[in-house]
């Protein structure tokens, strides 16, 4: 397979932080409220796995006695 035939790989989102601030449906730049809501949702997702702040994870590790 030649280089030309390969589909282009998507780049990491870290190189394009503006993408996280665009509406996934229409591509418009989100307002402050929408960006804040997006950040809170992301923090909530991370908290489910114990990766954000003081919230406890929903799932316990196997073998954890507590």
Long-range contacts (C-beta under 8 A, 24 or more apart in sequence): none
